[in-house]
Amino acid sequence: MSPSPMRTRLSLARQRLRSTFTCFGSLRRLYPVNPAFGLGNGTPIDRYYIERFLDSRREVIRGRVVEIGDRRYTDQYGSGVTKSDVIHFAEGSPEATIVADLSDCPHIPADSFDCIILTQTLHYIFDMPAAVSELHRILAPGGHLLCTVPGISQISRHDMDLWGDRWRLTSLSAAELFATAFEPADTRVATYGNVFSAVCLLEGVVAERLRPTELDTRDDDYQLLVVVDAGKTKQ
């Protein structure tokens, strides 16, 4: 049922008032509430969305699964996992079973993995098209690459200093990027976030402080997180 003309006029009037009389309150400062994405106080908002995405794709986290950095999401959301691998860029990671640069990893055999979990990693790689091509190569036919990348986010200073924090994507650039290696018909791109949750992420306010509607309302003009489920066509 469409809103009444009176309700529409009232909504527009409230919007004009908010635009004219902005109350900054405690946000009028130059330093965030928590500069570490909220870590230590609860669940960072981008992680809340990542977990929502992976929870919705549990059925494809199966067979031989590889995750980047550690295997926490494989353990949390996997079902029917027969082998769990962990890729790390650098030597010395205690959980790594494979050391590789995702943009150039010829030592990983083609068609190796039924599922690749790639959360908040692709934007650190300078040559993203090369990485997507390699990810397609090592994914088994019928498998799924579950990828998340930041849209609106602060710089991760730790990662910037180690290997570089380079890119932020939109739903459009993510779709165009994955189309360089994956069939568009087999690729689903979605976004999470709204203006309020984006502000809270930048401030380091954790998900536990927001109401469900404040977290789960999606506004495609405020893409806090971009997620991709890319499948590899069976031969």
N, C-alpha and C positions, 0 to 999 in steps of 0.2 A: 504494500500500500504506500503510495507516494505521500510525502509530508504535505500538510495544508499550506496554503499561501501565507497565513499568519505565522506558522512555525518557521517557514523558510525565511521570512523577513526578520524574525527574532534571531535566528541563527546568524544571518548576515550582519545584523546589528552587533551581536556579541563579538563576532570576528573583528569588526571594525574597531570596537572598543579595546579588544586585546592588542590589536596592532598599534593603537594610538597610545594606550596607557600600559606599558610593559612594566611589570614588577620584577625586578631582578633579585630582590631578597638577598639570601646568603650566597648567590652565584656571582655577585659583583666582587670578584677577586681574581688574581692572576695565577693561582695555584689550585689544582684539582683536589677533591676530597681525598682521593687515593690515587697516586700517580702510577700504581702497578695494576691497573685494570680492576681494582677492587680485591685483588688476591689477599688472603688473610682475613677478610671480613665476610666471605660468603662466595657465591657463584658469580663470576664475571658474566655480564649480560651476553657477550658473544658466545661464551661457553654454554649458556642456557639454550641459545638458538642452535648451536652445533649439536647438542644432545637431543633436541627436539627432532632435528633432521635425521640423525642416525637412528633414533628410535623408530622413525617412520619407515626406515629401509632395512629393518632387521632381517627380513627374509633373504636378502642378497648377500649378507655377511656370513658366508658359508664356504666350505671347501678349504682350499689353501688361501689364506688371507695374509696380506702384508700391510703393516701400518708404519707410519713415519714417527721415529723418535722413541715410542714405547708401544705396548700392546693394550693399553687400558680400555680403549673403545672396542677392540676385538673381544676382550674378556667381558665387557659390559653388555654388548649388543649382539655378539656373534651367536649363531645357532648352527650346529652341524659343522663346526670348524674342524678340519682334519689336520691342518698344520698352520702354525702361526709364526710369521716372520716379522722382523723389525728392521727397517732401513734407517741408517744414520749417515749423515754426510761425513762425519769425522771419526777417526779411530778412537777407541777408548770408551765408547758408550757401553755400559754393562749389559744392556738388553739387546744390543744390535746383533743380528745374525748376518746382515749384509751391510757392507760399507760401500756407498755409491753416491755419485753425483747424478741426480735424476735427469739432468739435461744431456748426459753422456754416460751411459752405463752398459756398454756392450757385453760385459761379463755376466749380466743377468740374462738368462735364456729367454727367448720369445715365448709368449703364451704360458707364462709361469703361474699366474695368480688368478684365482676365481674372483677375488675382490681386493681392491686397493683402497685403503682408507687414508686420505690425504687431507688432513685438517690443518688450516692456517700455516701452510708451507709454501705453496706455489709462488706467492708474492715475494719471497726472498730470492727467487731464481731470476737472474737477468734475462736469460733466453727462455722465456716461458713457452714459445711454440716448440722448441726442441724438447723441452721437458714433457709437454703434452704428447708429442710424437713418441717418445720413449715409453711413456706410461701406456699408450695404446699398444705398443709393440709387446710389452711384457704382460699385458692383460690377456687372459685366455679367452677364446671365443665363447660368447655367452656370459662372460663375466661383467662386473660393474666396477667402475671407478667412482667412489664417493668423495667429492672434493668440496672443501669450503675455503673461501677467501674473504678477507675484509673488504667492505665497501667504505664505510665510515669508521675510522679508527685512529687512535693516536699511533705514533711510532713506538715500536717495541725497542727500547734503547738497548737492552741486552742483546737482541738479535742483530740490531743495526751495527753494534760494535764487533760482533763475532763474524758475521758473513754478509750483512747488508739487509736492510728492510726497504724494498724497492717500489712495489706497486700497490695500487688499490684498483679494484675492478668494479664494473657495473654489470647488471644482467646482460646488457647488450655486448659489452666487450668480452664477457665470459663466454657467451654463445658463439661469438665470432672466433675466439681463441680455440675453443674445443672443436669447432667445425674444420679446423686445419688438419685434424687427424681422425675425428669420430664422425659418423654419419649424423647429421642434424636430427633425423627422425628417431635416433636412438639416444638422444641427449635431452635431458630435462634440466632447465635452469629455473631456480626460484630465489626469492629474497625474503629476508626477515628484517623487521625493525620499523620504527616510526620516529618522529622527531623527538619524542620524550625519551624513548629508550636509547636513542643515539646520544642525546645530551648526557644521560646517566652513564653510559659507557665511557664517554670522554671524561666525565668527572670521577669515574671509579666507584660509582654507586652500584651495589650488587643487586642481583635479581631478586633476592629475598625481600628487598625493600619496596618492590613494585607490586602493584595489583596485577592479577592475571590479564585483565583487559589492557593494561598499560604495556604489558610485555607482548601479548599475542595479537594486538592490532597491527596489521601490515599496511604500510604506506609506501608504494613503489617509488616515491620521490625521495625517500629517506632509507636507502638500502644499507643498513648496518652490516648485514652479512649476505653474501651471495653463495648459493650452494648449487652443485652440479652433480647429477647422477648420469654418468655417461656409460652406455653399454657398448660392448664390442660384438658386432654381428657374427653369428655362427657361420662357418664356412659351408 
